[in-house]
Amino acid sequence: MMETANVDHSLAQENIRDYVAQLQLHMALQAKNLVPTLTQSNDPRQQLLHETQATVEKLVSRQRL
């Protein structure tokens, strides 16, 4: 029972670390104007750009150094 609680706690901590890493990266890129602001657009190219950027940020933030 204790092991399950430890695993759950570790998983929660890892999820929080991943979220914070993603948020920090996004904020840093946005501060440098490398990420366009997220606005609703009917332009499929703009939507693809946002989806691609989100995917790249997620992958980069989950890399282990």
N, CA, C and O atoms as a MOPAC input file, in Angstrom:
PM7 MOZYME 1SCF
protein

 N      0.82800 1    -1.18800 1     0.00000 1
 C      0.00000 1     0.00000 1     0.00000 1
 C      0.87200 1     1.25100 1     0.00000 1
 O      0.57600 1     2.22100 1    -0.69800 1
 N      1.96000 1     1.22500 1     0.79500 1
 C      2.85900 1     2.36300 1     0.88900 1
 C      3.56700 1     2.61400 1    -0.42700 1
 O      3.77700 1     3.76100 1    -0.82100 1
 N      3.94600 1     1.50700 1    -1.12600 1
 C      4.64200 1     1.64600 1    -2.40200 1
 C      3.75600 1     2.34200 1    -3.42800 1
 O      4.24200 1     3.16800 1    -4.20100 1
 N      2.47700 1     2.02300 1    -3.44800 1
 C      1.54700 1     2.65300 1    -4.38300 1
 C      1.45800 1     4.15100 1    -4.11900 1
 O      1.42500 1     4.94200 1    -5.06100 1
 N      1.41900 1     4.54600 1    -2.86200 1
 C      1.36200 1     5.95700 1    -2.50200 1
 C      2.62900 1     6.66900 1    -2.94200 1
 O      2.56800 1     7.79800 1    -3.42900 1
 N      3.77600 1     6.02300 1    -2.77600 1
 C      5.04700 1     6.61600 1    -3.19600 1
 C      5.10600 1     6.78200 1    -4.71300 1
 O      5.57600 1     7.80400 1    -5.21200 1
 N      4.63000 1     5.77900 1    -5.44000 1
 C      4.60900 1     5.84600 1    -6.90300 1
 C      3.68200 1     6.96600 1    -7.36100 1
 O      4.03200 1     7.73600 1    -8.25600 1
 N      2.50300 1     7.06100 1    -6.75300 1
 C      1.55900 1     8.12200 1    -7.10000 1
 C      2.15700 1     9.49400 1    -6.82800 1
 O      2.00900 1    10.41500 1    -7.63100 1
 N      2.83100 1     9.62500 1    -5.69100 1
 C      3.44800 1    10.90000 1    -5.31700 1
 C      4.55900 1    11.26500 1    -6.30000 1
 O      4.66800 1    12.41900 1    -6.71500 1
 N      5.38300 1    10.28600 1    -6.67400 1
 C      6.47000 1    10.52100 1    -7.62800 1
 C      5.92200 1    10.92100 1    -8.99200 1
 O      6.45300 1    11.81800 1    -9.64700 1
 N      4.85900 1    10.24900 1    -9.41100 1
 C      4.24300 1    10.56700 1   -10.69400 1
 C      3.65900 1    11.97600 1   -10.68100 1
 O      3.78400 1    12.70800 1   -11.66300 1
 N      3.02900 1    12.35500 1    -9.59000 1
 C      2.47000 1    13.70100 1    -9.46800 1
 C      3.57800 1    14.74500 1    -9.51100 1
 O      3.42700 1    15.78100 1   -10.15800 1
 N      4.69000 1    14.48300 1    -8.82900 1
 C      5.81000 1    15.41400 1    -8.84500 1
 C      6.38800 1    15.54800 1   -10.25300 1
 O      6.72700 1    16.65000 1   -10.68300 1
 N      6.49900 1    14.43900 1   -10.96600 1
 C      7.02800 1    14.47800 1   -12.33100 1
 C      6.08900 1    15.26800 1   -13.24700 1
 O      6.54500 1    16.04700 1   -14.08400 1
 N      4.78800 1    15.06900 1   -13.08900 1
 C      3.82400 1    15.81500 1   -13.89200 1
 C      3.92900 1    17.30600 1   -13.62900 1
 O      3.84400 1    18.11000 1   -14.55700 1
 N      4.11000 1    17.67800 1   -12.37600 1
 C      4.24700 1    19.09400 1   -12.03900 1
 C      5.53800 1    19.64900 1   -12.63700 1
 O      5.54400 1    20.75400 1   -13.17900 1
 N      6.62700 1    18.89300 1   -12.54100 1
 C      7.89800 1    19.34700 1   -13.12600 1
 C      7.75800 1    19.52900 1   -14.63600 1
 O      8.25600 1    20.51000 1   -15.18700 1
 N      7.08700 1    18.59600 1   -15.30800 1
 C      6.87400 1    18.71700 1   -16.75200 1
 C      6.06500 1    19.96400 1   -17.08600 1
 O      6.39600 1    20.69900 1   -18.01700 1
 N      5.01100 1    20.19400 1   -16.32400 1
 C      4.17000 1    21.36600 1   -16.56600 1
 C      4.95800 1    22.65000 1   -16.36900 1
 O      4.86900 1    23.56400 1   -17.18800 1
 N      5.72200 1    22.72700 1   -15.29800 1
 C      6.50800 1    23.93400 1   -15.02300 1
 C      7.55100 1    24.14400 1   -16.11700 1
 O      7.76800 1    25.27500 1   -16.55200 1
 N      8.19100 1    23.07700 1   -16.56200 1
 C      9.18200 1    23.19300 1   -17.63300 1
 C      8.53900 1    23.71000 1   -18.91400 1
 O      9.10400 1    24.56700 1   -19.59300 1
 N      7.36700 1    23.19400 1   -19.24400 1
 C      6.66200 1    23.66400 1   -20.43900 1
 C      6.29800 1    25.13700 1   -20.31100 1
 O      6.46800 1    25.91200 1   -21.25200 1
 N      5.80400 1    25.50900 1   -19.15700 1
 C      5.40700 1    26.88900 1   -18.92900 1
 C      6.60600 1    27.82500 1   -18.99500 1
 O      6.51900 1    28.89400 1   -19.59900 1
 N      7.72000 1    27.44200 1   -18.38700 1
 C      8.91700 1    28.27400 1   -18.41700 1
 C      9.43700 1    28.44600 1   -19.84000 1
 O      9.82000 1    29.54800 1   -20.23400 1
 N      9.45000 1    27.37100 1   -20.60200 1
 C      9.92200 1    27.45000 1   -21.98200 1
 C      9.01000 1    28.34900 1   -22.80700 1
 O      9.48500 1    29.19900 1   -23.56000 1
 N      7.72500 1    28.16400 1   -22.66600 1
 C      6.78500 1    28.97900 1   -23.42600 1
 C      6.94400 1    30.45900 1   -23.07100 1
 O      6.94900 1    31.31600 1   -23.95500 1
 N      7.07200 1    30.74700 1   -21.79700 1
 C      7.22400 1    32.13700 1   -21.37300 1
 C      8.52500 1    32.73400 1   -21.90300 1
 O      8.54900 1    33.89400 1   -22.31400 1
 N      9.59900 1    31.96000 1   -21.89800 1
 C     10.87700 1    32.44600 1   -22.40000 1
 C     10.80900 1    32.71900 1   -23.90000 1
 O     11.29400 1    33.74700 1   -24.37300 1
 N     10.21100 1    31.80100 1   -24.63900 1
 C     10.09600 1    31.99600 1   -26.09100 1
 C      9.16800 1    33.15800 1   -26.41800 1
 O      9.43500 1    33.93500 1   -27.33500 1
 N      8.09300 1    33.27200 1   -25.67500 1
 C      7.16400 1    34.36000 1   -25.93300 1
 C      7.80700 1    35.70000 1   -25.60300 1
 O      7.57100 1    36.69000 1   -26.29500 1
 N      8.61700 1    35.73500 1   -24.55000 1
 C      9.30300 1    36.97100 1   -24.17500 1
 C     10.26100 1    37.41500 1   -25.27500 1
 O     10.50900 1    38.60900 1   -25.44100 1
 N     10.79100 1    36.47000 1   -26.01400 1
 C     11.70400 1    36.78800 1   -27.11700 1
 C     10.96000 1    36.92300 1   -28.44100 1
 O     11.57300 1    37.04000 1   -29.50200 1
 N      9.64200 1    36.90700 1   -28.36600 1
 C      8.79200 1    37.03400 1   -29.55300 1
 C      9.03000 1    35.91800 1   -30.56400 1
 O      8.89200 1    36.12400 1   -31.76900 1
 N      9.38700 1    34.73400 1   -30.06600 1
 C      9.56800 1    33.58700 1   -30.95100 1
 C      8.29500 1    32.76800 1   -31.08300 1
 O      8.19600 1    31.89300 1   -31.94300 1
 N      7.32400 1    33.05400 1   -30.22900 1
 C      6.06000 1    32.34300 1   -30.26200 1
 C      4.96200 1    33.36500 1   -30.54700 1
 O      4.82300 1    34.34100 1   -29.80900 1
 N      4.19700 1    33.16000 1   -31.58800 1
 C      3.10100 1    34.10300 1   -31.84100 1
 C      2.04900 1    34.00900 1   -30.74600 1
 O      1.88700 1    32.96100 1   -30.12000 1
 N      1.34400 1    35.09400 1   -30.51700 1
 C      0.29100 1    35.07400 1   -29.50500 1
 C     -0.80400 1    34.10700 1   -29.94200 1
 O     -1.06900 1    33.95100 1   -31.13300 1
 N     -1.42700 1    33.46900 1   -28.97700 1
 C     -2.46100 1    32.49100 1   -29.27300 1
 C     -3.79700 1    33.20700 1   -29.46600 1
 O     -4.42700 1    33.63900 1   -28.50000 1
 N     -4.20800 1    33.32400 1   -30.68900 1
 C     -5.49000 1    33.93600 1   -31.00900 1
 C     -6.26500 1    32.98200 1   -31.90700 1
 O     -5.68100 1    32.17100 1   -32.62500 1
 N     -7.56400 1    33.09100 1   -31.85500 1
 C     -8.39000 1    32.26800 1   -32.73700 1
 C     -8.25200 1    32.79000 1   -34.16500 1
 O     -8.37000 1    33.99000 1   -34.41300 1
 N     -8.00700 1    31.89700 1   -35.07300 1
 C     -7.83100 1    32.27900 1   -36.46600 1
 C     -8.47100 1    31.21500 1   -37.35400 1
 O     -8.44600 1    30.02400 1   -37.04500 1
 N     -9.02900 1    31.66400 1   -38.43300 1
 C     -9.59700 1    30.72000 1   -39.40100 1
 C     -8.56000 1    30.29200 1   -40.42800 1
 O     -8.84100 1    29.47400 1   -41.30300 1
 N     -7.36400 1    30.84800 1   -40.31700 1
 C     -6.28900 1    30.52200 1   -41.24500 1
 C     -5.67100 1    29.18100 1   -40.84600 1
 O     -5.08400 1    29.07500 1   -39.76900 1
 N     -5.79200 1    28.16300 1   -41.68800 1
 C     -5.25000 1    26.84200 1   -41.33700 1
 C     -3.73200 1    26.86800 1   -41.12600 1
 O     -3.20600 1    26.07900 1   -40.34100 1
 N     -3.03100 1    27.76200 1   -41.81700 1
 C     -1.57600 1    27.85300 1   -41.63100 1
 C     -1.24300 1    28.33700 1   -40.22700 1
 O     -0.30500 1    27.84600 1   -39.59900 1
 N     -2.01500 1    29.30200 1   -39.73900 1
 C     -1.80100 1    29.82700 1   -38.38400 1
 C     -2.09600 1    28.74300 1   -37.34300 1
 O     -1.36300 1    28.60000 1   -36.36400 1
 N     -3.16100 1    27.99000 1   -37.55700 1
 C     -3.50800 1    26.91000 1   -36.63700 1
 C     -2.42400 1    25.83400 1   -36.62500 1
 O     -2.07000 1    25.32100 1   -35.56400 1
 N     -1.90100 1    25.49300 1   -37.79200 1
 C     -0.82700 1    24.50700 1   -37.88500 1
 C      0.42000 1    25.00400 1   -37.16200 1
 O      1.10100 1    24.23200 1   -36.48700 1
 N      0.71500 1    26.29400 1   -37.30300 1
 C      1.86100 1    26.88100 1   -36.62000 1
 C      1.72300 1    26.74400 1   -35.10500 1
 O      2.67700 1    26.36700 1   -34.42400 1
 N      0.54700 1    27.04800 1   -34.58200 1
 C      0.31700 1    26.94200 1   -33.13800 1
 C      0.43300 1    25.48900 1   -32.66700 1
 O      1.04200 1    25.21900 1   -31.63200 1
 N     -0.14100 1    24.57000 1   -33.41400 1
 C     -0.07600 1    23.15200 1   -33.03500 1
 C      1.36500 1    22.64500 1   -33.06700 1
 O      1.79200 1    21.91100 1   -32.17500 1
 N      2.10400 1    23.03700 1   -34.09000 1
 C      3.49800 1    22.61600 1   -34.21900 1
 C      4.33300 1    23.18600 1   -33.08400 1
 O      5.14900 1    22.48000 1   -32.49000 1
 N      4.13000 1    24.46900 1   -32.78100 1
 C      4.88700 1    25.09500 1   -31.70700 1
 C      4.59900 1    24.41800 1   -30.37200 1
 O      5.51800 1    24.17700 1   -29.59000 1
 N      3.34100 1    24.11200 1   -30.10800 1
 C      2.97100 1    23.44800 1   -28.85600 1
 C      3.62200 1    22.07200 1   -28.76500 1
 O      4.09100 1    21.67500 1   -27.69800 1
 N      3.65300 1    21.35200 1   -29.86900 1
 C      4.27200 1    20.03000 1   -29.88800 1
 C      5.77200 1    20.12300 1   -29.63900 1
 O      6.32700 1    19.33800 1   -28.87100 1
 N      6.42400 1    21.07600 1   -30.28400 1
 C      7.87000 1    21.24700 1   -30.11000 1
 C      8.18200 1    21.62600 1   -28.66900 1
 O      9.10900 1    21.08100 1   -28.06900 1
 N      7.41800 1    22.55100 1   -28.11600 1
 C      7.64400 1    22.96400 1   -26.72400 1
 C      7.48300 1    21.77500 1   -25.77600 1
 O      8.26300 1    21.61600 1   -24.83600 1
 N      6.49000 1    20.95800 1   -26.01900 1
 C      6.24100 1    19.79500 1   -25.15100 1
 C      7.42300 1    18.81800 1   -25.24100 1
 O      7.90700 1    18.32800 1   -24.22000 1
 N      7.88000 1    18.54300 1   -26.45700 1
 C      8.99400 1    17.60700 1   -26.63000 1
 C     10.26500 1    18.12800 1   -25.99100 1
 O     10.96800 1    17.38000 1   -25.31100 1
 N     10.56900 1    19.39400 1   -26.19600 1
 C     11.77600 1    19.98500 1   -25.63900 1
 C     11.73500 1    19.99700 1   -24.12200 1
 O     12.73200 1    19.70000 1   -23.46400 1
 N     10.58300 1    20.34000 1   -23.57000 1
 C     10.48300 1    20.44000 1   -22.11300 1
 C     10.58800 1    19.07700 1   -21.42800 1
 O     10.89800 1    19.00900 1   -20.23800 1
 N     10.33800 1    18.01400 1   -22.15000 1
 C     10.39100 1    16.66900 1   -21.54100 1
 C     11.73000 1    15.97900 1   -21.74500 1
 O     11.93400 1    14.86100 1   -21.27000 1
 N     12.64800 1    16.64100 1   -22.45000 1
 C     13.97300 1    16.05500 1   -22.63300 1
 C     14.72700 1    16.10700 1   -21.31000 1
 O     14.64500 1    17.08900 1   -20.57100 1
 N     15.44200 1    15.06300 1   -21.03300 1
 C     16.26500 1    14.99600 1   -19.82100 1
 C     17.64800 1    15.54300 1   -20.16000 1
 O     18.23200 1    15.19500 1   -21.18600 1
 N     18.15100 1    16.38500 1   -19.30300 1
 C     19.49000 1    16.92900 1   -19.52800 1
 C     20.53000 1    16.08300 1   -18.83600 1
 O     21.72100 1    16.38400 1   -18.91200 1

